[in-house]
Amino acid sequence: MRTRFDYQRAGTTSEAIEMLADLGDEGYVLAGGTDLYLDWKNGKRLGTVVDVSHLADLAFVEDGGEEIRIGSLTSLRTLEHLPHTDNVRRSLASLARVMCTPQTRTLGTVGGNIANSSAAADLPPLLAALGAAVHLVGPAGRRVIAVEDVAAGPKRNNLALAELITNVQIPAGPGVATYVRRATRTSLDIALVIAAVSLTVGTDGRIAEARICLGSVGPRPIRALDAESALVGEHLADLAEDHLEASGRLAAAASSPIDDMRASAAYRRYVTAVLTTRALGDAVSDLREGRWAA
Ligand SMILES: Cc1cc2nc3c(=O)[nH]c(=O)nc-3n(C[C@H](O)[C@H](O)[C@H](O)COP(=O)(O)OP(=O)(O)OC[C@H]3O[C@@H](n4cnc5c(N)ncnc54)[C@H](O)[C@@H]3O)c2cc1C
């Protein structure tokens, strides 16, 4: 049943924090409203929503070459238009393009996708593979946390009362190859499995850093740490298909999917291995061929 809720419009970020602090458990941030609307439609009692959707200082993209800052109110549609100048920007833009529908991408925001903490949210796994940090502001001041630490579980986050995501900071240095692979039943479905990988190669030609993050196969984004370790130190020229497949299997071992009406846990685990291997294969090819080197 849809219940009545109250509406407040914040004039500034500080005012939003004050309003939310006063409202306590009864207050909800309204950004694009695309997730909040679904929750409300499904019977969630919203109390009072605090509208921040018009706060221009939270809607920006600052492209500083080796770092990108994306304001929390930046729409998914804006992300879609990042220039394909390197692998990091290309992977963010390509992912945004397959999320939701054009209408939902126009309203839905980057901060909302992260804060909502759906187990199937698309952005957190890729942002975690990229080593992104989330900037927060609240009654106790400012703090910065890793994007994979925002979600506490399905639809629960680790934000304190009245804390807001202000922006996401994404490293975009040279020598990085990033890929995200996403399995769905139809193109409009939310992801059944997400595997995002990022490989950084050192000047000695060896993998200096590997980051693999999985989505939709656990209550929150999962870093596949054993699979990452199995890649670090390997020479790019020696990375054979069976090594990548073994990393894919290690990633699947780190997943903890559930059976639901969209797919079985066994299927999701199998697809995790396949998608991770494919994403790694694409990243290795790019690095070998020097594509997308910033
Ligand atoms: C038809 C449809 C298709 C969709 N398809 C996809 C898809 O393919 N992939 C996908 O990942 N998602 C999908 N979504 C989900 C949704 O569109 C995205 O998660 C979107 O990015 C949410 O952003 P929003 O601004 O609308 O969030 P809102 O609905 O405004 O907020 C979501 C939650 O986050 C909180 N919040 C919002 N902004 C902040 C902030 N700055 N600081 C702190 N808390 C905040 C809100 O209080 C609320 O709890 C879909 C939704 C719909 C309706």
Ligand as a Chemical Component Dictionary entry (heavy atoms), coordinates in Angstrom:
data_LIG
# 
_chem_comp.id                   LIG 
_chem_comp.type                 NON-POLYMER 
_chem_comp.pdbx_formal_charge   0 
_chem_comp.three_letter_code    LIG 
# 
loop_
_chem_comp_atom.comp_id 
_chem_comp_atom.atom_id 
_chem_comp_atom.alt_atom_id 
_chem_comp_atom.type_symbol 
_chem_comp_atom.charge 
_chem_comp_atom.model_Cartn_x 
_chem_comp_atom.model_Cartn_y 
_chem_comp_atom.model_Cartn_z 
_chem_comp_atom.pdbx_ordinal 
LIG C1  C1  C 0 13.059 1.044  -14.620 1  
LIG C2  C2  C 0 14.305 1.036  -13.789 2  
LIG C3  C3  C 0 15.435 0.396  -14.273 3  
LIG C4  C4  C 0 16.615 0.397  -13.502 4  
LIG N1  N1  N 0 17.709 -0.255 -14.025 5  
LIG C5  C5  C 0 18.863 -0.248 -13.305 6  
LIG C6  C6  C 0 20.044 -0.877 -13.832 7  
LIG O1  O1  O 0 20.067 -1.434 -14.940 8  
LIG N2  N2  N 0 21.167 -0.866 -13.064 9  
LIG C7  C7  C 0 21.200 -0.262 -11.836 10 
LIG O2  O2  O 0 22.255 -0.291 -11.192 11 
LIG N3  N3  N 0 20.114 0.366  -11.333 12 
LIG C8  C8  C 0 18.957 0.383  -12.026 13 
LIG N4  N4  N 0 17.838 1.022  -11.522 14 
LIG C9  C9  C 0 17.911 1.655  -10.208 15 
LIG C10 C10 C 0 18.112 3.190  -10.171 16 
LIG O3  O3  O 0 17.649 3.831  -11.307 17 
LIG C11 C11 C 0 19.577 3.579  -9.918  18 
LIG O4  O4  O 0 20.051 2.924  -8.768  19 
LIG C12 C12 C 0 19.747 5.110  -9.767  20 
LIG O5  O5  O 0 21.099 5.435  -9.995  21 
LIG C13 C13 C 0 19.332 5.612  -8.387  22 
LIG O6  O6  O 0 19.578 7.017  -8.305  23 
LIG P1  P1  P 0 18.463 8.040  -7.806  24 
LIG O7  O7  O 0 19.085 9.369  -7.850  25 
LIG O8  O8  O 0 17.193 7.872  -8.561  26 
LIG O9  O9  O 0 18.272 7.553  -6.291  27 
LIG P2  P2  P 0 17.058 7.867  -5.306  28 
LIG O10 O10 O 0 15.900 6.990  -5.630  29 
LIG O11 O11 O 0 16.798 9.325  -5.203  30 
LIG O12 O12 O 0 17.728 7.374  -3.940  31 
LIG C14 C14 C 0 18.066 6.005  -3.736  32 
LIG C15 C15 C 0 18.524 5.818  -2.275  33 
LIG O13 O13 O 0 19.777 6.462  -2.060  34 
LIG C16 C16 C 0 19.654 7.524  -1.107  35 
LIG N5  N5  N 0 20.448 8.626  -1.654  36 
LIG C17 C17 C 0 20.335 9.175  -2.887  37 
LIG N6  N6  N 0 21.288 10.082 -3.098  38 
LIG C18 C18 C 0 22.030 10.130 -1.970  39 
LIG C19 C19 C 0 23.176 10.894 -1.568  40 
LIG N7  N7  N 0 23.769 11.790 -2.386  41 
LIG N8  N8  N 0 23.689 10.681 -0.338  42 
LIG C20 C20 C 0 23.117 9.769  0.496   43 
LIG N9  N9  N 0 22.042 9.023  0.176   44 
LIG C21 C21 C 0 21.497 9.206  -1.046  45 
LIG C22 C22 C 0 18.158 7.819  -1.012  46 
LIG O14 O14 O 0 17.768 8.297  0.241   47 
LIG C23 C23 C 0 17.566 6.437  -1.267  48 
LIG O15 O15 O 0 17.587 5.656  -0.102  49 
LIG C24 C24 C 0 16.648 1.027  -12.252 50 
LIG C25 C25 C 0 15.485 1.689  -11.777 51 
LIG C26 C26 C 0 14.337 1.692  -12.511 52 
LIG C27 C27 C 0 13.131 2.407  -11.980 53 
# 
loop_
_chem_comp_bond.comp_id 
_chem_comp_bond.atom_id_1 
_chem_comp_bond.atom_id_2 
_chem_comp_bond.value_order 
_chem_comp_bond.pdbx_ordinal 
LIG C1  C2  SING 1  
LIG C2  C3  SING 2  
LIG C2  C26 DOUB 3  
LIG C3  C4  DOUB 4  
LIG C4  N1  SING 5  
LIG C4  C24 SING 6  
LIG N1  C5  DOUB 7  
LIG C5  C6  SING 8  
LIG C5  C8  SING 9  
LIG C6  O1  DOUB 10 
LIG C6  N2  SING 11 
LIG N2  C7  SING 12 
LIG C7  O2  DOUB 13 
LIG C7  N3  SING 14 
LIG N3  C8  DOUB 15 
LIG C8  N4  SING 16 
LIG N4  C9  SING 17 
LIG N4  C24 SING 18 
LIG C9  C10 SING 19 
LIG C10 O3  SING 20 
LIG C10 C11 SING 21 
LIG C11 O4  SING 22 
LIG C11 C12 SING 23 
LIG C12 O5  SING 24 
LIG C12 C13 SING 25 
LIG C13 O6  SING 26 
LIG O6  P1  SING 27 
LIG P1  O7  DOUB 28 
LIG P1  O8  SING 29 
LIG P1  O9  SING 30 
LIG O9  P2  SING 31 
LIG P2  O10 DOUB 32 
LIG P2  O11 SING 33 
LIG P2  O12 SING 34 
LIG O12 C14 SING 35 
LIG C14 C15 SING 36 
LIG C15 O13 SING 37 
LIG C15 C23 SING 38 
LIG O13 C16 SING 39 
LIG C16 N5  SING 40 
LIG C16 C22 SING 41 
LIG N5  C17 SING 42 
LIG N5  C21 SING 43 
LIG C17 N6  DOUB 44 
LIG N6  C18 SING 45 
LIG C18 C19 SING 46 
LIG C18 C21 DOUB 47 
LIG C19 N7  SING 48 
LIG C19 N8  DOUB 49 
LIG N8  C20 SING 50 
LIG C20 N9  DOUB 51 
LIG N9  C21 SING 52 
LIG C22 O14 SING 53 
LIG C22 C23 SING 54 
LIG C23 O15 SING 55 
LIG C24 C25 DOUB 56 
LIG C25 C26 SING 57 
LIG C26 C27 SING 58 
# 
